[in-house]
Amino acid sequence: MEIFKFTRMKKSLLFVLFCLFLIGPGFSQWQKAKLPASNDILSLAVNYSTNYVYAGSAGNGVYISADTGTSWQTANTGLPPNLNIWNILVQNRNVFISTDSGIYLTVNNGVSWEQAGMKGVRVKCLTIYNTGDSIFWYAGTDKGIYISKDNRLNWSLYALSGSGISTIFSWGIAIYAGMTDGGLEYSTDYRRIWKAADTGITTHTMVKSINYGLGWIPGAGDLWQNSPVIGTNSGVYIENSKGNWIKVNNGLGSDTVVNSIISMQDIGNSGFFPITYPILAGTGNGTGNVYQFNKSLRSYSWSALATGIDGSVNALAIYQNIIFAGGSGLWSLKSDLKYLYVLDSLGTLSASGDTASIKIFSNDSWWISTYQYDWLTFSPNQGTGNATITVTVAPNTTGGWRFGSAMINAINYILDFYQDGDTALGINTTPSANVNIYPVPVIDDMVISFPNQAGNARFAIFNLSGVELLASTLTGNTTKVNMRGLNPGVYILKIYSQNMCITRKIIKQ
């Protein structure tokens, strides 16, 4: 038997941390970073593949931190002098920046930069959309949106000619664009048909940031799970239906300038998976702070995380439990929230016969659910604090192979088990990073790209109660799955064969 594969394993670490955030914040005061020069910070991003934090400045290029914000260095080799960095886009280990002089790329953690398109053009924002058949690059400029269909080699004016673009965002099959003079539009055909998307938004409101969130608004009537969220010069709006928005400003004030919006779900790439999905908003027009969206069964409100920020907050980023806020300076805030993680290391996993052990570290309560698989048992299966859990596997009487899963605290973090015949219990450490599932979220069809898949691999889609909804065989290296019949929500995708089992969480819009 081969058993046991932890999903979302970070390549560069021996362990995967799983952090569960609670609704109530427990923060200390913001700490101001010592930057190489005194410049406003316009943009922030974290490269979770390398654990580097990038800060784009006004007039002095890029600052970079390799120690999660403890120290910062200038990283401008290959960049023109006195450059404004308006936007940072991370794609795997590659980092792209939008500047006054086009798009630049680093493939070596900021050691050097190279021109990557739109030379000499002021690019305010950049996004990518992968249709499964083609990859489109979109660049927002002072003169409209430009598009590249050949990996940034050639660009052409695409849409909204003559309009200044303040922000651009790819969401499902839609591309959203906020305009400098006010207004929000979207396109769903990847090409030239754009529609106004600002029903419910105050006239001439400038959209300054677009992101996505998971959760719901009490009293709004409908779930807003997986809906875009925008920050504007008059507060925050959440899309209730395509192009229709609800203002959610309780605790902010009707005229609060919101420059940046991020969701705590963004930290999933770094190995932390929140139990709730609050939104963070960076505010200010001269003075500001970072606010967190909190909700209960009957109400919601925004609350400031901490004090200590001097000036506006132009940009936000989050790495594990550290929040970065950029404005007239750069600040960081380390959370003191409840956590739970599982150590994924051969040094702490043991196996003999039909049992294995897992070590859990926590300062809060936890529990394990195994769906409908009665051949897997955990002792103990719930508790508070640190624990060593014994996993017991019932004898395999099928003579073939079988698979099962367990969830910790019923969300996000999944343990995969599979067994080949009656072989002894073992530990599988086969990597699964070569599997690519897109688009995110899924609208109609989901594409599974698995270049190195083993023979006779299959997939199955389950709801969060463990009920199998779809299943079939993978066809070649790329398989298209029709998900039109599934309701919007969160599902579990399994890919398995005789020598591997891979699990992914997928979102259906």
C-alpha positions in Angstrom: 0.0 0.0 0.0 1.2 3.5 -0.7 -0.6 6.1 1.3 -0.5 9.7 2.1 0.0 12.7 0.1 -0.5 16.2 1.5 -1.9 18.6 -1.1 -0.5 22.1 -1.8 3.0 21.2 -0.7 5.5 24.1 -1.0 8.4 23.0 -3.1 11.0 25.1 -1.2 10.0 23.9 2.3 10.0 20.6 4.1 6.7 21.4 5.7 3.4 22.9 4.8 1.8 25.3 7.2 -1.9 25.4 7.5 -3.2 28.5 9.3 -6.8 29.0 10.2 -7.9 32.6 10.6 -10.7 33.6 13.0 -13.0 36.5 12.4 -11.8 38.6 15.3 -8.4 40.3 14.8 -5.6 40.2 17.3 -3.0 42.6 16.0 -0.2 44.8 17.4 0.8 48.2 16.1 2.0 48.6 12.5 5.8 48.6 12.1 7.4 50.9 9.6 10.0 49.3 7.3 13.5 50.8 6.8 13.6 51.3 3.0 16.8 52.2 1.0 15.2 55.5 0.1 12.2 57.6 1.1 9.6 57.1 -1.6 5.9 56.5 -1.7 4.9 52.8 -2.3 2.5 52.3 -5.2 2.3 48.5 -5.5 3.0 45.3 -3.5 3.2 41.6 -4.3 4.5 38.4 -2.9 6.1 35.7 -5.0 4.9 32.6 -3.1 7.2 30.4 -5.3 10.3 32.1 -3.9 8.9 33.8 -0.7 10.2 37.2 -1.9 8.2 40.3 -1.3 8.2 43.1 -3.9 7.4 46.8 -3.4 7.0 49.2 -6.3 8.0 52.7 -5.5 7.2 56.2 -6.9 10.4 57.3 -8.6 12.9 54.8 -7.3 11.9 51.5 -9.0 11.6 48.2 -7.0 12.4 47.3 -3.5 12.7 43.6 -2.6 12.8 41.6 0.6 14.0 38.0 0.9 13.2 37.7 4.7 9.5 38.6 4.7 10.0 42.3 5.3 12.7 42.3 7.9 15.1 44.0 5.5 14.8 45.6 2.0 17.1 46.2 -0.9 16.9 48.2 -4.1 16.5 45.8 -7.2 16.8 48.0 -10.3 19.4 46.4 -12.5 18.1 46.7 -16.1 15.5 49.3 -15.2 15.5 53.0 -16.4 16.2 55.5 -13.6 13.4 57.4 -11.7 10.8 54.8 -12.5 7.3 54.6 -11.1 6.1 51.0 -10.5 2.3 51.0 -10.8 1.5 47.3 -10.7 3.2 44.0 -9.9 2.0 40.7 -11.4 3.4 37.4 -10.2 3.3 34.3 -12.5 4.9 31.3 -10.9 8.5 32.2 -10.5 8.3 35.2 -12.9 7.5 38.7 -11.8 6.2 41.4 -14.1 6.0 45.1 -13.3 4.0 47.8 -15.0 5.9 51.1 -15.3 6.1 54.5 -16.9 8.3 52.9 -19.6 6.4 49.7 -20.4 6.5 46.2 -18.9 9.5 44.6 -17.3 10.2 41.0 -16.2 12.5 39.3 -13.7 13.2 35.6 -13.8 15.8 35.6 -11.0 14.2 37.2 -8.0 14.9 40.8 -9.0 18.6 40.3 -9.6 18.0 41.8 -13.1 15.1 43.0 -15.2 14.4 42.8 -19.0 11.9 44.6 -21.2 8.8 42.5 -21.7 6.5 44.6 -23.9 4.9 48.0 -24.4 8.3 49.8 -24.5 8.0 53.5 -23.8 4.3 53.4 -22.9 3.0 54.2 -19.4 1.3 51.0 -18.3 -0.8 51.3 -15.1 -2.0 47.7 -14.8 -1.6 44.2 -16.3 -3.5 41.0 -16.2 -3.6 37.6 -18.0 -6.4 35.4 -19.2 -5.9 31.8 -20.2 -8.9 30.4 -22.2 -7.4 26.9 -22.4 -6.7 27.4 -26.1 -5.1 30.8 -26.0 -3.3 33.2 -23.5 -4.3 36.9 -23.7 -2.3 39.7 -22.0 -4.1 42.9 -21.2 -2.3 46.2 -20.4 -4.2 49.2 -19.0 -2.8 52.6 -20.2 -3.7 56.2 -20.3 -5.2 55.6 -23.8 -7.1 52.4 -23.3 -6.5 48.7 -23.0 -3.9 47.0 -25.2 -3.8 43.3 -25.9 -1.1 40.8 -26.8 -1.9 37.3 -28.2 1.6 36.2 -28.8 3.2 36.2 -25.4 3.9 40.0 -25.3 5.8 40.2 -28.6 3.2 42.4 -30.3 0.6 44.7 -28.8 -2.4 46.5 -30.3 -5.1 48.8 -29.0 -7.9 46.5 -27.8 -10.7 48.4 -26.2 -11.9 51.6 -24.4 -9.8 53.8 -26.7 -9.1 57.2 -25.3 -10.0 56.2 -21.7 -7.5 56.2 -18.9 -7.5 52.7 -17.2 -6.9 52.8 -13.5 -7.2 49.0 -12.9 -7.9 45.8 -14.8 -8.9 42.4 -13.5 -9.5 39.0 -15.0 -12.4 37.1 -13.4 -13.7 33.9 -14.8 -14.6 34.6 -18.5 -14.9 38.4 -17.7 -12.3 41.1 -17.9 -13.2 44.1 -15.7 -11.7 47.6 -16.3 -12.0 50.6 -14.1 -11.5 54.0 -15.7 -9.6 57.0 -14.4 -12.4 59.4 -15.0 -14.9 57.1 -13.4 -16.9 54.1 -14.5 -16.5 50.3 -14.7 -16.9 48.1 -17.8 -16.5 44.4 -18.6 -16.1 42.1 -21.5 -17.0 38.4 -21.7 -15.9 37.6 -25.2 -12.1 38.1 -24.8 -12.4 40.6 -27.7 -14.1 43.9 -28.4 -17.6 43.9 -26.9 -17.6 45.9 -23.7 -20.6 46.7 -21.5 -21.1 49.1 -18.6 -20.8 47.2 -15.3 -21.5 49.9 -12.8 -25.2 49.5 -11.9 -25.6 50.5 -8.3 -22.3 52.5 -8.2 -22.5 56.2 -7.7 -22.0 58.2 -10.9 -18.4 59.2 -11.7 -17.0 56.9 -9.0 -13.4 55.9 -9.8 -12.7 52.2 -9.4 -9.2 52.0 -7.8 -8.8 48.3 -7.1 -10.6 45.0 -8.1 -10.2 41.7 -6.4 -12.4 38.7 -5.4 -13.8 37.3 -2.2 -15.5 34.4 -0.6 -18.3 34.7 1.9 -21.7 36.4 2.1 -23.3 39.6 3.1 -25.9 39.4 5.8 -29.2 40.8 4.6 -28.2 41.0 1.0 -30.5 38.2 0.0 -28.0 36.2 -2.1 -24.6 34.6 -1.6 -21.8 36.7 -3.0 -19.5 33.8 -2.9 -16.8 34.1 -5.6 -17.9 37.6 -6.5 -15.6 40.5 -7.5 -15.0 43.2 -4.9 -14.0 46.8 -5.8 -12.4 49.6 -3.9 -13.4 53.1 -5.0 -13.1 56.7 -4.1 -16.5 56.3 -2.3 -16.0 53.0 -0.5 -16.4 49.3 -1.3 -18.8 47.5 -3.5 -19.4 43.8 -4.0 -21.0 42.4 -7.2 -24.4 40.8 -6.4 -25.0 39.8 -10.1 -23.2 40.5 -13.3 -22.6 44.3 -13.5 -24.8 45.0 -10.5 -23.2 46.1 -7.2 -24.0 46.5 -3.5 -22.3 49.1 -1.4 -20.8 47.7 1.8 -19.5 50.6 3.8 -20.7 50.0 7.3 -17.8 51.1 9.5 -16.0 53.0 6.7 -18.1 56.0 5.9 -19.8 56.8 2.6 -16.9 58.9 1.2 -13.9 56.7 2.3 -11.3 56.4 -0.4 -10.4 52.7 -0.8 -7.1 52.4 -2.8 -6.5 48.7 -2.5 -8.6 45.5 -1.9 -7.2 42.0 -1.2 -8.8 38.8 0.1 -7.2 36.7 2.7 -7.8 33.8 0.4 -4.8 35.1 -1.5 -2.6 33.6 1.1 -3.5 30.1 0.1 -0.6 30.1 -2.3 1.8 30.4 0.6 0.5 27.4 2.5 -2.0 29.1 4.8 -5.7 28.5 4.3 -8.1 30.8 6.2 -11.2 29.4 7.9 -13.0 32.6 7.1 -12.5 34.9 4.1 -12.5 38.5 5.3 -11.6 41.3 2.9 -8.8 43.8 3.6 -9.2 47.4 2.4 -6.4 49.9 2.3 -7.8 53.4 2.6 -6.8 57.0 2.6 -6.5 60.4 0.9 -3.6 61.8 2.9 -4.4 59.7 6.0 -5.6 56.2 6.1 -5.5 52.7 7.6 -6.2 49.0 6.8 -9.7 47.8 7.5 -11.0 44.2 7.8 -14.4 43.1 6.7 -16.1 41.2 9.6 -19.5 39.5 9.4 -21.9 37.7 11.7 -25.2 36.0 11.0 -27.1 39.3 11.0 -24.7 42.1 10.2 -21.3 43.1 8.9 -18.9 45.9 9.5 -15.4 47.2 8.7 -12.9 47.6 11.6 -9.4 49.1 11.6 -6.7 46.5 12.3 -4.3 48.6 14.2 -2.8 52.1 14.6 0.6 53.4 13.5 0.2 54.1 9.7 1.2 57.7 8.8 -0.5 58.6 5.5 -2.6 56.8 2.9 -2.5 53.1 2.1 -2.0 52.7 -1.7 -1.3 49.0 -1.9 -1.7 45.8 0.2 -0.1 42.3 0.2 -0.2 39.4 2.6 2.3 36.6 3.3 1.2 33.9 5.6 0.1 35.9 8.7 2.1 39.1 7.8 0.2 42.0 6.2 2.1 44.7 4.2 0.7 48.1 3.6 2.3 50.6 1.2 1.8 54.4 1.0 3.9 57.3 2.1 6.0 54.5 3.6 5.9 50.7 4.0 4.4 49.1 7.1 4.0 45.5 8.2 1.7 43.9 10.8 2.1 40.4 12.2 -1.2 38.7 13.2 -1.8 36.9 16.4 -4.6 34.8 15.2 -5.5 31.2 16.0 -3.6 28.6 13.9 -3.4 25.0 13.0 -0.9 23.3 10.8 0.3 19.8 9.9 4.0 19.1 9.6 4.7 17.4 6.3 8.1 15.9 6.6 9.6 12.4 6.3 11.3 13.1 9.6 8.0 13.3 11.4 5.9 10.8 9.6 6.2 7.2 10.5 4.7 4.0 9.1 4.6 0.4 10.0 2.0 -2.2 9.1 -1.4 -0.6 8.7 -0.9 2.6 10.7 0.8 5.9 10.3 1.1 9.0 12.5 0.5 12.7 11.8 1.6 15.5 14.0 -0.8 18.5 14.4 0.3 21.8 16.0 -2.5 24.2 17.0 -3.6 26.8 19.5 -7.2 26.2 18.8 -9.7 23.3 18.4 -9.5 21.0 15.4 -11.4 18.0 14.0 -11.0 15.5 11.1 -13.7 14.4 8.7 -13.3 11.4 6.4 -16.4 11.8 4.2 -17.8 8.4 3.4 -14.6 6.3 3.6 -15.1 3.8 6.5 -11.7 2.1 5.9 -9.8 5.1 7.3 -10.0 6.0 11.0 -8.1 8.6 13.1 -7.4 8.5 16.8 -8.0 11.0 18.1 -10.2 12.6 15.4 -10.7 15.9 17.3 -9.0 17.9 20.0 -7.5 21.2 21.1 -3.8 22.0 20.9 -0.9 19.9 19.7 -1.5 16.2 19.1 -0.1 13.1 17.4 -2.8 11.3 15.5 -2.7 7.6 14.6 -4.2 6.7 11.2 -5.5 3.2 10.8 -6.3 1.6 7.5 -8.6 -1.4 7.4 -7.4 -4.5 5.4 -7.9 -4.2 1.6 -10.1 -7.1 0.6 -10.7 -5.9 -2.9 -7.4 -7.2 -4.3 -7.1 -3.9 -6.2 -6.5 -0.3 -5.3 -8.7 2.2 -3.5 -8.5 5.8 -2.5 -10.0 8.1 0.2 -9.6 11.6 1.7 -9.8 13.3 5.0 -10.4 17.0 5.7 -9.1 19.0 8.7 -11.8 21.3 10.1 -13.9 20.6 7.0 -12.2 23.2 4.7 -9.4 23.5 2.3 -6.7 21.2 3.8 -7.0 17.7 2.5 -5.1 14.5 3.1 -5.1 12.0 0.2 -4.9 8.3 0.8 -4.6 5.5 -1.7 -3.7 1.8 -1.6 -2.5 -0.7 -4.2 -3.7 -4.2 -3.4 -2.4 -5.6 -0.1 1.0 -3.9 0.0 2.2 -2.5 3.3 1.4 1.0 4.5 3.8 3.5 3.0 4.3 7.2 2.5 3.9 8.8 -0.9 5.8 12.0 -1.6 5.3 12.2 -5.4 4.9 15.9 -6.3 1.7 17.1 -8.0 2.7 20.6 -9.0 2.7 19.6 -12.7 -1.1 19.6 -12.8 -2.7 22.8 -14.0 -6.5 23.4 -13.6 -8.0 26.5 -15.3 -9.8 28.8 -15.7 -10.2 30.0 -12.1 -13.0 30.2 -11.3 -14.7 27.7 -13.7 -17.7 29.1 -15.6 -18.6 26.4 -18.0 -15.7 24.1 -18.9 -12.7 23.2 -16.7 -9.4 22.2 -18.3 -7.1 19.7 -16.6 -3.6 19.9 -18.0 -1.4 17.0 -16.8 1.6 16.7 -19.1 3.2 13.8 -17.2 0.2 11.9 -16.2 0.4 8.2 -15.6 -1.6 5.7 -17.7 -5.2 5.0 -17.0 -5.6 8.2 -14.8 -9.1 9.2 -13.9 -10.7 12.2 -12.3 -13.7 12.7 -10.0 -15.5 15.8 -8.7 -17.1 15.8 -5.3 -19.1 18.3 -3.3 -18.0 19.2 0.2 -20.1 16.4 1.7 -18.1 13.8 -0.2 -20.7 13.0 -2.8 -19.3 12.1 -6.2 -20.9 14.3 -8.9 -18.8 13.7 -12.0 -16.1 11.1 -13.0 -14.3 10.0 -16.1 -10.9 9.0 -17.6 -8.3 11.7 -18.4 -8.0 11.9 -22.2 -4.3 12.6 -23.1 -2.4 15.4 -21.5 -5.3 17.9 -21.6 -8.9 17.1 -20.7 -11.9 19.5 -20.9 -14.6 18.8 -18.4 -18.2 20.2 -18.9 -19.3 21.7 -15.5 -22.4 23.6 -16.8 -24.7 21.3 -14.8 -23.1 22.1 -11.4 -24.3 25.0 -9.2 -21.9 27.8 -8.2 -19.8 26.8 -5.2 -16.7 25.0 -4.0 -15.9 21.5 -5.1 -13.2 18.9 -4.7 -11.4 17.5 -7.8 -9.5 14.2 -7.5 -7.0 12.9 -10.1 -5.9 9.3 -9.4 -4.3 6.2 -10.8 -2.5 3.2 -9.5 0.5 5.2 -8.3 -0.8 8.6 -7.4 -3.7 10.6 -6.0 -4.0 14.4 -6.4 -6.6 16.7 -4.8 -7.5 20.2 -5.8 -10.2 22.6 -4.6 -12.0 24.2 -7.5 -14.5 27.1 -7.6 -17.5 27.1 -9.9 -19.0 30.5 -10.7 
